[in-house]
Amino acid sequence: MSDTSTDLDELRERIDRIDGDILRLISERADCAQRVARVKSAVDPQAVFYRPEREAQVLRRIMALNSGPLDAEEMARLFREIMSACLALEQPVKVAYLGPEGTFTQQAALKHFGESAKSLPMAAIDEVFREVEAGAANYGVVPVENSTEGVINHTLDSFMDSSMRICGEVVLRIHHHLLVAGTTRKDKISRIYSHPQSFAQCRKWLDSHYPQAERVPVSSNAEAARLVKTEWHSAAIAGDMAAKLYELERVAEKIEDRPDNSTRFLIIGNQDIPLSGDDKTSLVVAMRNQPGALHDLLEPFHRHQIDLTRLETRPSRTGVWNYVFFIDFKGHRDQPEVDAVLEEVRLRAAEIKVLGSYPQGVL
Ligand SMILES: O=C(O)C(=O)C[C@]1(C(=O)O)C=C[C@@H](O)C=C1
């Protein structure tokens, strides 16, 4: 017994010493970040402080150096928060996201920018775009595709009308829970609220566990969570953030039909992002309405061995834009082979807009 407590005392002393060292090192790092800010401002009075390519490099390096016992992602999450705090010292960053508070998009914004960023909920995707365009927020976060349900058309359409560029991406594992308030009669659940996408992602589970309950679609999971607070016979399907925000209980956890259910979000802003070493590029291309148009568009990618990661078609909204294709591929527009492909596509297309080259999601 006394041996154990001596061990415990010794270990805690060691932890105190280590914490002192970590504290000193984090402060030293924060001091460096402040100096970086002064260098940036001296070079350019309009300097941008947030550098996604550098952040991606820092996180990738930490993950590669890490040898446990914490896993690489966990370690990177700690460094994400350190960098978030360092960036806030340089310039507090405002991030608009598809709200309300408690949505998966807010979770994605925090995962990407860390807790020191100020996140601003917006009522709709085009409002996120407008907020960043107007300069009221520095960056925006919008969902773009879900692994189960496919593309989010509102986001693609917003890019057609906007000058916003893509500065990054973040992929979030989506876990849905069945949530109730403390006062809910769990054996009497007759109504379930959620966003239509979430209903679709949990369809099989609902069919087998709550076949009789009325499914009421609402504008967001967070709104569903808010509604059940006052209804003793209702439940909501929503995620961790909404559960925490509205202090709801979990009747069942991870009820999504596919365990790998994930959503990809885009970070939008006004800046062009330099190479990070592992990048993606997104384009929107309009082709003339003629046979072989899609083949002509894709052929240069194939010939230059550039890896396409996504291809979506949207109906055009003007005469010129007969077919509109959204294309994501691996590579950065500053790489010569990518530049060559873009030149060839430019010659074949009616219109082309590079939405951005940006680091592939790290976390
Ligand atoms: O390297 C920079 O440019 C910094 O500003 C430092 C730092 C960091 O904390 O590492 C902080 C914010 C940037 O987004 C990228 C990195």
The ligand as an SDF file (V2000), in Angstrom:
LIG
                    3D

 16 16  0  0  0  0  0  0  0  0999 V2000
    3.5080   29.7750  -39.6970 O   0  0  0  0  0  0  0  0  0  0  0  0
    2.7010   30.6980  -39.6620 C   0  0  0  0  0  0  0  0  0  0  0  0
    2.4540   31.3980  -40.6640 O   0  0  0  0  0  0  0  0  0  0  0  0
    1.9910   31.0180  -38.4200 C   0  0  0  0  0  0  0  0  0  0  0  0
    1.2670   31.9890  -38.3800 O   0  0  0  0  0  0  0  0  0  0  0  0
    2.0940   30.1070  -37.2410 C   0  0  0  0  0  0  0  0  0  0  0  0
    0.9440   29.1220  -37.1460 C   0  0  0  0  0  0  0  0  0  0  0  0
    1.3000   28.0930  -36.0340 C   0  0  0  0  0  0  0  0  0  0  0  0
    0.8180   28.2720  -34.9240 O   0  0  0  0  0  0  0  0  0  0  0  0
    2.0660   27.1790  -36.3320 O   0  0  0  0  0  0  0  0  0  0  0  0
   -0.3020   29.8310  -36.7890 C   0  0  0  0  0  0  0  0  0  0  0  0
   -1.2510   30.1710  -37.7150 C   0  0  0  0  0  0  0  0  0  0  0  0
   -1.1410   29.8370  -39.1400 C   0  0  0  0  0  0  0  0  0  0  0  0
   -2.3800   29.5030  -39.6810 O   0  0  0  0  0  0  0  0  0  0  0  0
   -0.1390   28.7880  -39.3840 C   0  0  0  0  0  0  0  0  0  0  0  0
    0.7780   28.4180  -38.4430 C   0  0  0  0  0  0  0  0  0  0  0  0
  1  2  2  0
  2  3  1  0
  2  4  1  0
  4  5  2  0
  4  6  1  0
  6  7  1  0
  7  8  1  0
  7 11  1  0
  7 16  1  0
  8  9  2  0
  8 10  1  0
 11 12  2  0
 12 13  1  0
 13 14  1  0
 13 15  1  0
 15 16  2  0
M  END
$$$$
